[in-house]
Amino acid sequence: MIDKEKERLISDMTANGSRRVVSRIIDFIFQLILMSPIFIWLLLTGKEITQLLNYICIGIIIFAEFIIPVLTKGKSVGKFVCRLRIISISGYDASVKQLFVRSLFYIILIIVDIFAFGIFKFTVNLMLSIVFIFSIASIFLDIYNRTAWDKLAGVYVVLDHDYRRIDIY
């Protein structure tokens, strides 16, 4: 295949920015739903969040961001609803390592946010906002609609119905 043909195949398969943003919003709502029993319990009992509850929330995030995509060959709940899939740049299913690298950055930011406090909490929230805005912008500005962590992991997010096992590179 010539380079232009490779570019066309990748471009045709990659998910557009709006679908990716909707997928991320659905993933966020799914995580909130999973955590809602904790928040409801805290509201009803008047108790404060403890380290144990922080660890439970981190476990839920790891489950939603890493375990589910590994078990479903590249689909989070949001990607399933939006009919998207994460694939390797070779055109095959993304490996566990690629899915781990892709989710690691996001998971680290959330963990830092959970354990941050005081002025550091404000800085972390600002950083998360900037990262979120940057990731949305990069999806719309990149020719293949990839974020920095997609590039780092060597993956694409593609339309599931267009997914085919081709050797792109």
DSSP file (Angstrom, degrees, kcal/mol; ACC not computed):
  #  RESIDUE AA STRUCTURE BP1 BP2  ACC     N-H-->O    O-->H-N    N-H-->O    O-->H-N    TCO  KAPPA ALPHA  PHI   PSI    X-CA   Y-CA   Z-CA
    1    1 A M              0   0    0      0, 0.0     2,-0.1     0, 0.0     0, 0.0   0.000 360.0 360.0 360.0 138.7    0.0    0.0    0.0
    2    2 A I     >  -     0   0    0      1,-0.1     4,-2.1     4,-0.0     3,-0.3  -0.430 360.0-106.2 -80.2 162.2    1.3    3.5   -0.8
    3    3 A D  H  > S+     0   0    0      1,-0.2     4,-2.6     2,-0.2     5,-0.2   0.866 119.8  53.0 -58.9 -39.6    1.4    6.1    2.0
    4    4 A K  H  > S+     0   0    0      1,-0.2     4,-2.2     2,-0.2    -1,-0.2   0.882 108.7  50.9 -64.0 -36.8   -1.6    8.0    0.7
    5    5 A E  H  > S+     0   0    0     -3,-0.3     4,-2.4     2,-0.2    -2,-0.2   0.902 109.8  49.8 -66.5 -41.0   -3.6    4.8    0.7
    6    6 A K  H  X S+     0   0    0     -4,-2.1     4,-2.6     2,-0.2     5,-0.2   0.935 110.8  50.2 -61.1 -46.5   -2.6    4.1    4.3
    7    7 A E  H  X S+     0   0    0     -4,-2.6     4,-2.9     1,-0.2    -2,-0.2   0.904 110.4  49.7 -59.1 -42.4   -3.6    7.7    5.3
    8    8 A R  H  X S+     0   0    0     -4,-2.2     4,-2.6     2,-0.2    -1,-0.2   0.918 110.9  49.2 -64.5 -43.6   -7.0    7.3    3.6
    9    9 A L  H  X S+     0   0    0     -4,-2.4     4,-1.6     2,-0.2    -2,-0.2   0.931 115.1  43.8 -61.5 -46.0   -7.7    4.0    5.3
   10   10 A I  H  X S+     0   0    0     -4,-2.6     4,-2.2     1,-0.2     3,-0.2   0.943 114.5  49.5 -64.2 -47.3   -6.8    5.4    8.7
   11   11 A S  H  < S+     0   0    0     -4,-2.9    -2,-0.2    -5,-0.2    -1,-0.2   0.878 110.8  50.3 -60.6 -39.4   -8.7    8.6    8.1
   12   12 A D  H  < S+     0   0    0     -4,-2.6    -1,-0.2    -5,-0.2    -2,-0.2   0.832 115.1  43.5 -67.7 -32.1  -11.8    6.7    7.0
   13   13 A M  H  < S+     0   0    0     -4,-1.6   146,-2.7    -3,-0.2    -2,-0.2   0.784  90.1 100.2 -85.6 -28.1  -11.8    4.4   10.0
   14   14 A T  B  < S-A  158   0A   0     -4,-2.2   144,-0.3   144,-0.3     2,-0.2  -0.264  76.1-114.0 -68.8 145.9  -11.0    7.0   12.8
   15   15 A A        -     0   0    0    142,-2.8   142,-0.1   129,-0.2    -1,-0.1  -0.488  32.8-112.6 -75.6 143.6  -13.9    8.2   14.9
   16   16 A N     >  -     0   0    0     -2,-0.2     4,-1.8     1,-0.1     3,-0.2  -0.320  27.5-107.6 -75.1 163.1  -14.8   11.9   14.6
   17   17 A G  H  > S+     0   0    0      1,-0.2     4,-2.3     2,-0.2     5,-0.2   0.862 114.5  54.2 -60.3 -41.6  -14.2   14.3   17.4
   18   18 A S  H  > S+     0   0    0      1,-0.2     4,-2.3     2,-0.2    -1,-0.2   0.893 108.4  49.7 -65.1 -38.5  -17.8   14.8   18.4
   19   19 A R  H  > S+     0   0    0     -3,-0.2     4,-2.3     1,-0.2    -1,-0.2   0.890 110.9  50.4 -64.5 -38.3  -18.4   11.0   18.8
   20   20 A R  H  X S+     0   0    0     -4,-1.8     4,-2.2     2,-0.2    -2,-0.2   0.892 110.1  49.4 -67.6 -39.1  -15.3   10.8   21.0
   21   21 A V  H  X S+     0   0    0     -4,-2.3     4,-2.3     2,-0.2    -2,-0.2   0.929 111.7  48.4 -65.7 -44.5  -16.4   13.7   23.2
   22   22 A V  H  X S+     0   0    0     -4,-2.3     4,-2.4     1,-0.2    -2,-0.2   0.905 110.4  52.8 -60.9 -41.0  -19.8   12.1   23.7
   23   23 A S  H  X S+     0   0    0     -4,-2.3     4,-2.3     1,-0.2    -1,-0.2   0.909 109.1  48.7 -60.2 -43.4  -18.1    8.8   24.5
   24   24 A R  H  X S+     0   0    0     -4,-2.2     4,-2.3     2,-0.2    -2,-0.2   0.893 110.3  51.3 -65.3 -40.3  -16.0   10.4   27.1
   25   25 A I  H  X S+     0   0    0     -4,-2.3     4,-2.5     2,-0.2    -2,-0.2   0.916 110.0  49.4 -63.4 -42.8  -19.1   12.1   28.7
   26   26 A I  H  X S+     0   0    0     -4,-2.4     4,-2.6     2,-0.2    -2,-0.2   0.909 110.1  51.3 -62.6 -41.9  -20.9    8.7   28.8
   27   27 A D  H  X S+     0   0    0     -4,-2.3     4,-2.2     2,-0.2    -2,-0.2   0.913 110.2  49.5 -60.2 -42.5  -17.8    7.2   30.5
   28   28 A F  H  X S+     0   0    0     -4,-2.3     4,-2.2     2,-0.2    -2,-0.2   0.921 111.5  47.9 -63.2 -44.8  -17.8   10.0   33.1
   29   29 A I  H  X S+     0   0    0     -4,-2.5     4,-2.5     1,-0.2    -2,-0.2   0.902 109.8  53.7 -62.9 -41.2  -21.5    9.5   33.8
   30   30 A F  H  X S+     0   0    0     -4,-2.6     4,-2.3     1,-0.2    -1,-0.2   0.912 108.9  48.8 -58.9 -43.9  -21.0    5.7   34.1
   31   31 A Q  H  X S+     0   0    0     -4,-2.2     4,-1.9     1,-0.2    -1,-0.2   0.899 110.4  50.9 -64.3 -40.0  -18.2    6.3   36.7
   32   32 A L  H  X S+     0   0    0     -4,-2.2     4,-1.3     2,-0.2    -2,-0.2   0.898 109.1  51.5 -63.3 -39.4  -20.5    8.7   38.6
   33   33 A I  H  < S+     0   0    0     -4,-2.5     3,-0.4     1,-0.2    -2,-0.2   0.920 109.8  49.3 -62.9 -43.3  -23.2    6.1   38.6
   34   34 A L  H  < S+     0   0    0     -4,-2.3     4,-0.2     1,-0.2    -1,-0.2   0.853 116.9  42.1 -63.8 -33.5  -20.8    3.5   40.0
   35   35 A M  H >X S+     0   0    0     -4,-1.9     4,-1.7     1,-0.2     3,-0.9   0.592  89.4  92.6 -87.8 -11.3  -19.7    5.9   42.7
   36   36 A S  H 3X S+     0   0    0     -4,-1.3     4,-3.1    -3,-0.4     5,-0.3   0.836  77.8  59.1 -58.4 -37.1  -23.2    7.2   43.5
   37   37 A P  H 3> S+     0   0    0      0, 0.0     4,-2.3     0, 0.0    -1,-0.3   0.898 107.2  49.2 -58.2 -36.0  -23.8    4.7   46.3
   38   38 A I  H <> S+     0   0    0     -3,-0.9     4,-2.3    -4,-0.2    -2,-0.2   0.942 113.4  45.1 -65.1 -47.1  -20.8    6.1   48.1
   39   39 A F  H  X S+     0   0    0     -4,-1.7     4,-2.2     2,-0.2    -1,-0.2   0.893 113.7  49.4 -65.8 -39.8  -21.9    9.7   47.6
   40   40 A I  H  X S+     0   0    0     -4,-3.1     4,-2.8     2,-0.2     5,-0.2   0.926 110.7  50.5 -64.0 -44.3  -25.5    8.9   48.7
   41   41 A W  H  X S+     0   0    0     -4,-2.3     4,-2.3    -5,-0.3     6,-0.3   0.906 110.3  50.1 -60.4 -42.0  -24.2    7.0   51.8
   42   42 A L  H  X S+     0   0    0     -4,-2.3     4,-1.7     1,-0.2     5,-0.4   0.904 112.6  47.0 -63.4 -41.3  -22.0   10.0   52.7
   43   43 A L  H  < S+     0   0    0     -4,-2.2    -2,-0.2     1,-0.2    -1,-0.2   0.915 114.7  45.8 -66.1 -43.0  -25.0   12.4   52.3
   44   44 A L  H  < S+     0   0    0     -4,-2.8    -2,-0.2     1,-0.2    -1,-0.2   0.849 121.2  36.4 -70.8 -34.4  -27.3   10.2   54.4
   45   45 A T  H  < S-     0   0    0     -4,-2.3    -1,-0.2    -5,-0.2    -2,-0.2   0.647  96.8-132.5 -94.3 -15.9  -24.9    9.5   57.2
   46   46 A G     <  +     0   0    0     -4,-1.7    -3,-0.2    -5,-0.2    -4,-0.1   0.617  56.7 145.4  73.9  10.8  -23.2   12.9   57.3
   47   47 A K        -     0   0    0     -5,-0.4     2,-0.2    -6,-0.3    -1,-0.2  -0.378  48.4-118.0 -79.6 159.9  -19.8   11.2   57.3
   48   48 A E        -     0   0    0     -3,-0.1     2,-0.2    -2,-0.1    -1,-0.1  -0.629  36.6 -91.9 -94.2 157.1  -16.7   12.5   55.7
   49   49 A I        -     0   0    0     -2,-0.2     2,-0.2     4,-0.1    -1,-0.1  -0.464  47.0-158.9 -69.1 137.7  -14.9   10.7   52.9
   50   50 A T     >  -     0   0    0     -2,-0.2     4,-2.1     1,-0.1     5,-0.1  -0.588  33.6 -98.8-111.4 172.9  -12.1    8.5   54.2
   51   51 A Q  H  > S+     0   0    0      1,-0.2     4,-2.5     2,-0.2     5,-0.2   0.895 123.2  56.2 -57.9 -40.4   -9.0    7.0   52.7
   52   52 A L  H  > S+     0   0    0      1,-0.2     4,-2.1     2,-0.2    -1,-0.2   0.920 107.3  47.5 -60.2 -44.1  -10.9    3.7   52.2
   53   53 A L  H  > S+     0   0    0      2,-0.2     4,-2.4     1,-0.2    -1,-0.2   0.871 109.4  54.5 -65.9 -35.6  -13.6    5.5   50.2
   54   54 A N  H  X S+     0   0    0     -4,-2.1     4,-2.4     2,-0.2    -2,-0.2   0.932 109.0  48.1 -59.5 -45.1  -10.9    7.2   48.1
   55   55 A Y  H  X S+     0   0    0     -4,-2.5     4,-2.4     1,-0.2    -2,-0.2   0.869 109.5  52.4 -65.5 -36.5   -9.4    3.8   47.3
   56   56 A I  H  X S+     0   0    0     -4,-2.1     4,-2.2     2,-0.2    -1,-0.2   0.924 109.8  49.0 -64.0 -43.5  -12.8    2.5   46.4
   57   57 A C  H  X S+     0   0    0     -4,-2.4     4,-2.2     2,-0.2    -2,-0.2   0.902 110.7  50.4 -62.4 -41.3  -13.3    5.4   44.0
   58   58 A I  H  X S+     0   0    0     -4,-2.4     4,-2.7     1,-0.2    -1,-0.2   0.911 109.0  52.3 -62.3 -41.9   -9.8    4.8   42.5
   59   59 A G  H  X S+     0   0    0     -4,-2.4     4,-2.4     1,-0.2    -2,-0.2   0.893 108.7  50.2 -60.3 -40.6  -10.7    1.1   42.0
   60   60 A I  H  X S+     0   0    0     -4,-2.2     4,-2.6     2,-0.2    -1,-0.2   0.910 111.1  48.8 -64.1 -42.4  -13.9    2.1   40.2
   61   61 A I  H  X S+     0   0    0     -4,-2.2     4,-3.0     2,-0.2     5,-0.3   0.923 111.9  48.2 -64.7 -44.2  -12.0    4.5   37.9
   62   62 A I  H  X>S+     0   0    0     -4,-2.7     4,-2.4     2,-0.2     5,-1.8   0.909 112.4  50.4 -62.1 -41.3   -9.4    1.8   37.1
   63   63 A F  I  <>S+     0   0    0     -4,-2.4     5,-2.6    -5,-0.2    -2,-0.2   0.941 116.9  39.6 -59.7 -48.4  -12.2   -0.7   36.4
   64   64 A A  I  <5S+     0   0    0     -4,-2.6    13,-0.3     1,-0.2    -2,-0.2   0.861 123.6  38.1 -72.6 -36.2  -14.0    1.7   34.1
   65   65 A E  I  <5S+     0   0    0     -4,-3.0    -3,-0.2    -5,-0.2    -2,-0.2   0.755 135.2   8.4 -89.7 -25.8  -10.9    3.2   32.4
   66   66 A F  I  X5S+     0   0    0     -4,-2.4     4,-1.9    -5,-0.3    -3,-0.2   0.749 122.5  49.5-123.0 -51.4   -8.7    0.1   32.1
   67   67 A I  I  ><S+     0   0    0     -5,-1.8     4,-2.7     2,-0.2     5,-0.2   0.939 110.7  49.6 -64.7 -48.9  -10.3   -3.3   33.0
   68   68 A I  H  ><S+     0   0    0     -5,-2.6     4,-2.1     1,-0.2     7,-0.3   0.939 111.9  48.1 -59.0 -48.6  -13.5   -2.8   30.9
   69   69 A P  H  4>S+     0   0    0      0, 0.0     5,-3.5     0, 0.0     6,-0.5   0.872 112.6  50.0 -60.7 -33.7  -11.5   -1.9   27.7
   70   70 A V  H ><5S+     0   0    0     -4,-1.9     3,-1.0     3,-0.2    -2,-0.2   0.939 113.5  44.8 -66.7 -45.4   -9.2   -4.9   28.2
   71   71 A L  H 3<5S+     0   0    0     -4,-2.7    -1,-0.2     1,-0.2    -3,-0.2   0.796 118.4  43.1 -68.9 -28.4  -12.1   -7.3   28.7
   72   72 A T  T 3<5S-     0   0    0     -4,-2.1    -1,-0.2     3,-0.3    -2,-0.2   0.179 114.4-109.9-105.7  16.8  -14.0   -5.9   25.7
   73   73 A K  T < 5S-     0   0    0     -3,-1.0    -3,-0.2     1,-0.2    21,-0.2   0.926  90.1 -23.5  55.2  51.2  -11.1   -5.6   23.3
   74   74 A G  S   <S+     0   0    0     -5,-3.5    12,-1.9     1,-0.2     2,-0.5   0.660 106.1 117.6  98.7  17.8  -10.9   -1.8   23.3
   75   75 A K        -     0   0    0     -6,-0.5    -3,-0.3    -7,-0.3    -1,-0.2  -0.969  37.5-170.3-122.5 128.0  -14.4   -0.6   24.3
   76   76 A S     >  -     0   0    0     -2,-0.5     4,-2.4    -7,-0.1     5,-0.2  -0.446  48.7 -94.4 -91.1 179.2  -15.4    1.4   27.3
   77   77 A V  H  > S+     0   0    0    -13,-0.3     4,-2.4     2,-0.2     5,-0.2   0.934 129.2  47.9 -61.3 -45.0  -19.0    1.8   28.1
   78   78 A G  H  > S+     0   0    0      1,-0.2     4,-2.4     2,-0.2    -1,-0.2   0.890 111.9  49.2 -62.8 -40.0  -19.0    5.2   26.2
   79   79 A K  H  4>S+     0   0    0      2,-0.2     5,-3.4     1,-0.2     4,-0.5   0.873 109.4  52.6 -68.1 -35.7  -17.3    3.6   23.3
   80   80 A F  H ><5S+     0   0    0     -4,-2.4     3,-0.8     3,-0.2    -2,-0.2   0.945 112.0  45.0 -62.3 -47.3  -19.8    0.7   23.3
   81   81 A V  H 3<5S+     0   0    0     -4,-2.4    -2,-0.2     1,-0.2    -1,-0.2   0.896 118.7  42.3 -63.6 -40.9  -22.7    3.2   23.2
   82   82 A C  T 3<5S-     0   0    0     -4,-2.4    -1,-0.2    -5,-0.2    -2,-0.2   0.400 113.6-118.6 -87.8   3.1  -21.1    5.3   20.5
   83   83 A R  T < 5 +     0   0    0     -3,-0.8    77,-2.8    -4,-0.5    78,-0.4   0.937  65.8 138.9  58.3  52.1  -19.9    2.2   18.6
   84   84 A L  E   < -B  159   0A   0     -5,-3.4     2,-0.3    75,-0.3    75,-0.2  -0.781  31.8-167.9-118.8 165.0  -16.2    3.0   18.8
   85   85 A R  E     -B  158   0A   0     73,-2.0    73,-3.1    -2,-0.3     2,-0.5  -0.990  22.0-125.4-152.5 147.1  -13.2    0.8   19.5
   86   86 A I  E     +B  157   0A   0    -12,-1.9     8,-1.0    -2,-0.3     2,-0.3  -0.842  36.7 176.7 -93.1 127.4   -9.5    1.3   20.4
   87   87 A I  E     -BC 156  93A   0     69,-2.9    69,-2.6    -2,-0.5     6,-0.2  -0.903  31.9-102.7-128.4 160.3   -7.2   -0.4   18.0
   88   88 A S  E >   -B  155   0A   0      4,-2.8     3,-2.0    -2,-0.3    67,-0.2  -0.358  36.7-110.2 -71.6 157.5   -3.4   -0.7   17.5
   89   89 A I  T 3  S+     0   0    0     65,-1.9    80,-0.2     1,-0.3    79,-0.2   0.699 118.5  66.5 -64.4 -15.8   -1.8    1.4   14.8
   90   90 A S  T 3  S-     0   0    0     64,-0.3    78,-1.1    78,-0.2    -1,-0.3   0.617 119.5-109.7 -77.9 -11.5   -1.2   -1.9   13.1
   91   91 A G  S <  S+     0   0    0     -3,-2.0    75,-0.4     1,-0.4     2,-0.1   0.363  84.6 108.1  99.2  -4.8   -4.9   -2.4   12.6
   92   92 A Y  S    S-     0   0    0      1,-0.2    -4,-2.8    73,-0.1    -1,-0.4  -0.423  84.2 -64.4 -96.5 175.3   -5.3   -5.2   15.1
   93   93 A D  B     -C   87   0A   0     -6,-0.2    -6,-0.2    -2,-0.1    -1,-0.2  -0.284  62.9-101.9 -55.4 142.9   -6.8   -5.2   18.6
   94   94 A A        -     0   0    0     -8,-1.0    -1,-0.1   -21,-0.2     2,-0.1  -0.429  39.6-119.7 -66.2 142.7   -5.0   -3.0   21.0
   95   95 A S     >  -     0   0    0      1,-0.1     4,-2.5    -2,-0.1     5,-0.2  -0.330  21.4-108.6 -79.0 166.0   -2.7   -4.9   23.4
   96   96 A V  H  > S+     0   0    0      1,-0.2     4,-2.5     2,-0.2     5,-0.2   0.902 122.2  53.5 -59.7 -41.0   -3.1   -4.8   27.1
   97   97 A K  H  > S+     0   0    0      2,-0.2     4,-2.7     1,-0.2     5,-0.2   0.920 108.8  48.0 -61.0 -44.5    0.1   -2.8   27.3
   98   98 A Q  H  > S+     0   0    0      1,-0.2     4,-2.3     2,-0.2    -2,-0.2   0.911 113.0  47.7 -63.7 -42.4   -1.3   -0.2   24.8
   99   99 A L  H  X S+     0   0    0     -4,-2.5     4,-2.0     2,-0.2    -1,-0.2   0.876 112.3  50.8 -66.1 -36.3   -4.6    0.0   26.8
  100  100 A F  H  X S+     0   0    0     -4,-2.5     4,-2.1    -5,-0.2    -2,-0.2   0.949 111.6  46.0 -64.8 -49.6   -2.7    0.4   30.0
  101  101 A V  H  X S+     0   0    0     -4,-2.7     4,-0.9     1,-0.2    -2,-0.2   0.905 112.7  51.8 -59.8 -42.1   -0.5    3.2   28.7
  102  102 A R  H  < S+     0   0    0     -4,-2.3     4,-0.5    -5,-0.2    -1,-0.2   0.890 117.2  37.0 -63.2 -40.9   -3.5    5.0   27.2
  103  103 A S  H  X S+     0   0    0     -4,-2.0     4,-2.5     1,-0.2    -1,-0.2   0.701  99.7  78.7 -86.2 -19.6   -5.5    4.9   30.5
  104  104 A L  H  X S+     0   0    0     -4,-2.1     4,-2.7     1,-0.2     5,-0.2   0.895  90.5  51.6 -59.5 -45.2   -2.5    5.5   32.8
  105  105 A F  H  X S+     0   0    0     -4,-0.9     4,-2.0     1,-0.2    -1,-0.2   0.931 113.4  44.2 -58.9 -48.3   -2.3    9.3   32.2
  106  106 A Y  H  > S+     0   0    0     -4,-0.5     4,-2.1     1,-0.2    -1,-0.2   0.914 113.4  50.8 -63.9 -44.1   -6.0    9.8   32.9
  107  107 A I  H  X S+     0   0    0     -4,-2.5     4,-2.5     1,-0.2    -2,-0.2   0.908 109.1  51.3 -62.5 -42.7   -5.9    7.5   36.0
  108  108 A I  H  X S+     0   0    0     -4,-2.7     4,-2.6     1,-0.2    -1,-0.2   0.918 108.9  51.0 -61.4 -43.8   -2.9    9.3   37.5
  109  109 A L  H  X S+     0   0    0     -4,-2.0     4,-2.1    -5,-0.2    -1,-0.2   0.911 111.7  47.3 -60.6 -41.8   -4.6   12.7   37.1
  110  110 A I  H  X S+     0   0    0     -4,-2.1     4,-2.5     2,-0.2    -2,-0.2   0.913 111.2  50.7 -67.0 -41.9   -7.7   11.5   38.8
  111  111 A I  H  X S+     0   0    0     -4,-2.5     4,-2.0     1,-0.2    -2,-0.2   0.924 110.6  49.2 -61.9 -44.2   -5.7    9.9   41.7
  112  112 A V  H  X S+     0   0    0     -4,-2.6     4,-0.9     1,-0.2    -1,-0.2   0.908 111.5  50.5 -60.7 -41.4   -3.8   13.2   42.2
  113  113 A D  H >< S+     0   0    0     -4,-2.1     3,-0.5    -5,-0.2    -2,-0.2   0.905 108.4  51.8 -63.2 -42.1   -7.1   15.1   42.2
  114  114 A I  H 3< S+     0   0    0     -4,-2.5    -1,-0.2     1,-0.2    -2,-0.2   0.893 117.1  38.0 -62.8 -40.2   -8.6   12.7   44.8
  115  115 A F  H 3< S+     0   0    0     -4,-2.0    -1,-0.2    -5,-0.2    -2,-0.2   0.467  94.1 106.4 -94.0  -1.0   -5.7   13.1   47.2
  116  116 A A    <<  +     0   0    0     -4,-0.9     2,-0.3    -3,-0.5    -3,-0.0  -0.412  45.0 177.1 -76.2 154.0   -5.1   16.8   46.6
  117  117 A F    >>  -     0   0    0     -2,-0.1     3,-1.0     0, 0.0     4,-0.9  -0.973  39.9  -1.2-150.8 163.4   -6.0   19.4   49.2
  118  118 A G  H 3> S-     0   0    0     -2,-0.3     4,-1.4     1,-0.3     3,-0.5  -0.205 125.7 -12.6  59.6-141.0   -5.9   23.2   49.9
  119  119 A I  H 3> S+     0   0    0      1,-0.3     4,-2.0     2,-0.2    -1,-0.3   0.817 137.6  60.1 -64.1 -30.7   -4.2   25.4   47.3
  120  120 A F  H <> S+     0   0    0     -3,-1.0     4,-2.7     1,-0.2    -1,-0.3   0.872  99.5  56.7 -63.8 -36.4   -2.8   22.2   45.7
  121  121 A K  H  X S+     0   0    0     -4,-0.9     4,-2.7    -3,-0.5    -2,-0.2   0.917 106.5  48.9 -60.9 -43.9   -6.4   21.1   45.1
  122  122 A F  H  X S+     0   0    0     -4,-1.4     4,-2.3     2,-0.2    -1,-0.2   0.923 112.0  49.0 -61.1 -44.3   -7.1   24.3   43.2
  123  123 A T  H  X S+     0   0    0     -4,-2.0     4,-2.6     2,-0.2    -2,-0.2   0.909 112.0  48.2 -61.7 -43.7   -4.0   23.8   41.1
  124  124 A V  H  X S+     0   0    0     -4,-2.7     4,-2.9     2,-0.2    -2,-0.2   0.919 111.1  49.9 -65.2 -44.0   -4.9   20.2   40.4
  125  125 A N  H  X S+     0   0    0     -4,-2.7     4,-2.1     2,-0.2    -1,-0.2   0.898 112.2  48.3 -61.8 -39.6   -8.4   21.1   39.4
  126  126 A L  H  X S+     0   0    0     -4,-2.3     4,-2.4     2,-0.2    -2,-0.2   0.918 111.8  49.9 -63.7 -43.5   -7.1   23.8   37.1
  127  127 A M  H  X S+     0   0    0     -4,-2.6     4,-2.8     1,-0.2    -2,-0.2   0.915 110.1  50.0 -62.0 -43.8   -4.6   21.3   35.6
  128  128 A L  H  X S+     0   0    0     -4,-2.9     4,-2.6     1,-0.2    -1,-0.2   0.893 110.4  50.8 -62.5 -39.5   -7.4   18.8   35.0
  129  129 A S  H  X S+     0   0    0     -4,-2.1     4,-2.5     2,-0.2    -1,-0.2   0.917 111.7  47.1 -63.6 -43.1   -9.5   21.5   33.3
  130  130 A I  H  X S+     0   0    0     -4,-2.4     4,-2.9     2,-0.2    -2,-0.2   0.919 112.8  49.1 -64.8 -43.3   -6.6   22.4   31.1
  131  131 A V  H  X S+     0   0    0     -4,-2.8     4,-2.8     2,-0.2    -2,-0.2   0.912 111.6  49.8 -62.3 -42.6   -5.9   18.7   30.2
  132  132 A F  H  X S+     0   0    0     -4,-2.6     4,-2.2     2,-0.2    -2,-0.2   0.933 113.7  44.7 -62.1 -46.5   -9.6   18.2   29.4
  133  133 A I  H  X S+     0   0    0     -4,-2.5     4,-2.7     1,-0.2    -2,-0.2   0.914 114.0  50.3 -64.1 -42.9   -9.7   21.2   27.1
  134  134 A F  H  X S+     0   0    0     -4,-2.9     4,-2.8     1,-0.2    -2,-0.2   0.909 110.3  49.7 -61.8 -42.5   -6.4   20.2   25.5
  135  135 A S  H  X S+     0   0    0     -4,-2.8     4,-1.7     2,-0.2    -1,-0.2   0.901 112.0  47.4 -66.7 -39.4   -7.6   16.7   24.9
  136  136 A I  H  X S+     0   0    0     -4,-2.2     4,-1.5     2,-0.2    -2,-0.2   0.939 114.2  47.7 -64.5 -45.6  -10.8   17.9   23.3
  137  137 A A  H  X S+     0   0    0     -4,-2.7     4,-1.8     1,-0.2    -2,-0.2   0.913 109.9  52.4 -61.7 -42.4   -8.9   20.4   21.1
  138  138 A S  H  X S+     0   0    0     -4,-2.8     4,-2.2     1,-0.2     8,-0.3   0.849 104.1  57.1 -65.5 -32.5   -6.4   17.8   20.1
  139  139 A I  H  < S+     0   0    0     -4,-1.7    -1,-0.2     1,-0.2    -2,-0.2   0.903 113.9  39.1 -62.0 -39.9   -9.2   15.4   19.0
  140  140 A F  H  < S+     0   0    0     -4,-1.5    -2,-0.2    -3,-0.2    -1,-0.2   0.715 119.4  46.2 -83.8 -21.0  -10.5   18.1   16.6
  141  141 A L  H  < S+     0   0    0     -4,-1.8     2,-0.2    -5,-0.2    -2,-0.2   0.736  92.3  86.4 -94.9 -24.8   -7.1   19.4   15.5
  142  142 A D  S >< S-     0   0    0     -4,-2.2     3,-1.6    -5,-0.2     5,-0.0  -0.560  77.9-131.6 -79.6 139.8   -5.3   16.1   14.8
  143  143 A I  T 3  S+     0   0    0      1,-0.3    -1,-0.1    -2,-0.2    -4,-0.0   0.814 111.2  38.3 -60.2 -30.6   -5.8   14.6   11.3
  144  144 A Y  T 3  S-     0   0    0      2,-0.1    13,-0.3  -131,-0.0    -1,-0.3   0.225 113.7-115.5-104.8  13.2   -6.6   11.2   12.9
  145  145 A N    <   +     0   0    0     -3,-1.6     2,-0.3     1,-0.2    -6,-0.2   0.888  63.1 155.0  56.6  43.7   -8.6   12.6   15.8
  146  146 A R        -     0   0    0     -8,-0.3    -1,-0.2    10,-0.1    -4,-0.2  -0.783  36.7-142.0-105.6 145.6   -6.0   11.3   18.3
  147  147 A T     >  -     0   0    0     -2,-0.3     4,-1.9     1,-0.1     5,-0.2  -0.441  36.9 -98.6 -89.9 173.2   -5.1   12.6   21.8
  148  148 A A  H  > S+     0   0    0      1,-0.2     4,-2.5     2,-0.2     5,-0.1   0.889 125.8  50.7 -60.5 -39.4   -1.6   12.7   23.2
  149  149 A W  H  > S+     0   0    0      2,-0.2     4,-1.9     1,-0.2    -1,-0.2   0.791 105.4  56.0 -74.2 -25.2   -2.2    9.5   25.1
  150  150 A D  H  >>S+     0   0    0      2,-0.2     5,-2.5     1,-0.2     4,-1.1   0.928 111.5  44.3 -64.1 -44.5   -3.5    7.8   21.9
  151  151 A K  H  <5S+     0   0    0     -4,-1.9     3,-0.4     2,-0.2    -2,-0.2   0.920 112.5  51.3 -65.8 -43.9   -0.2    8.7   20.2
  152  152 A L  H  <5S+     0   0    0     -4,-2.5    -1,-0.2     1,-0.2    -2,-0.2   0.883 115.1  42.5 -60.4 -39.7    1.9    7.6   23.2
  153  153 A A  H  <5S-     0   0    0     -4,-1.9    -1,-0.2    -5,-0.1    -2,-0.2   0.621 110.3-121.9 -83.4 -13.7    0.1    4.3   23.3
  154  154 A G  T  <5 +     0   0    0     -4,-1.1   -65,-1.9    -3,-0.4     2,-0.3   0.922  67.1 125.9  73.1  45.2    0.2    3.8   19.6
  155  155 A V  E   < - B   0  88A   0     -5,-2.5     2,-0.3   -67,-0.2    -1,-0.2  -0.870  46.6-150.1-132.0 164.0   -3.5    3.4   19.1
  156  156 A Y  E     - B   0  87A   0    -69,-2.6   -69,-2.9    -2,-0.3     2,-0.6  -0.931  17.7-133.2-124.3 153.0   -6.4    4.9   17.2
  157  157 A V  E     + B   0  86A   0    -13,-0.3  -142,-2.8    -2,-0.3     2,-0.3  -0.960  39.4 178.6-104.6 120.7  -10.1    5.2   18.2
  158  158 A V  E     -AB  14  85A   0    -73,-3.1   -73,-2.0    -2,-0.6     2,-0.4  -0.758  38.4 -90.4-122.5 163.2  -12.1    3.9   15.2
  159  159 A L  E >>  - B   0  84A   0   -146,-2.7     3,-1.0    -2,-0.3     4,-0.7  -0.611  37.3-138.4 -69.8 127.7  -15.7    3.4   14.2
  160  160 A D  G >4 S+     0   0    0    -77,-2.8     3,-0.8    -2,-0.4    -1,-0.1   0.872 100.0  53.8 -61.6 -39.3  -16.5   -0.2   15.3
  161  161 A H  G 34 S+     0   0    0    -78,-0.4    -1,-0.3     1,-0.2   -77,-0.1   0.723 111.2  47.2 -71.7 -18.2  -18.5   -1.0   12.2
  162  162 A D  G <4 S+     0   0    0     -3,-1.0    -1,-0.2  -149,-0.2    -2,-0.2   0.525  84.6 120.3 -93.3  -7.8  -15.5    0.1   10.0
  163  163 A Y    <<  +     0   0    0     -3,-0.8     2,-0.3    -4,-0.7    -3,-0.0  -0.359  34.5 161.9 -62.7 127.1  -13.0   -1.9   12.0
  164  164 A R        -     0   0    0     -2,-0.1     2,-1.6   -73,-0.1    -2,-0.0  -0.993  46.7-108.3-145.5 148.9  -11.2   -4.4   10.0
  165  165 A R        +     0   0    0     -2,-0.3     2,-0.3     2,-0.1   -73,-0.1  -0.595  58.9 148.3 -82.5  90.4   -8.0   -6.3   10.5
  166  166 A I        -     0   0    0     -2,-1.6     2,-1.1   -75,-0.4     3,-0.2  -0.881  53.7-117.4-120.1 155.3   -5.7   -4.7    8.0
  167  167 A D        +     0   0    0     -2,-0.3   -76,-0.2     1,-0.2   -77,-0.1  -0.776  36.4 172.1 -93.8  96.4   -2.0   -4.1    8.2
  168  168 A I              0   0    0    -78,-1.1    -1,-0.2    -2,-1.1   -78,-0.2   0.891 360.0 360.0 -74.2 -40.5   -1.8   -0.3    8.1
  169  169 A Y              0   0    0     -3,-0.2    -1,-0.2   -80,-0.2   -79,-0.1   0.374 360.0 360.0-119.2 360.0    2.0   -0.1    8.9
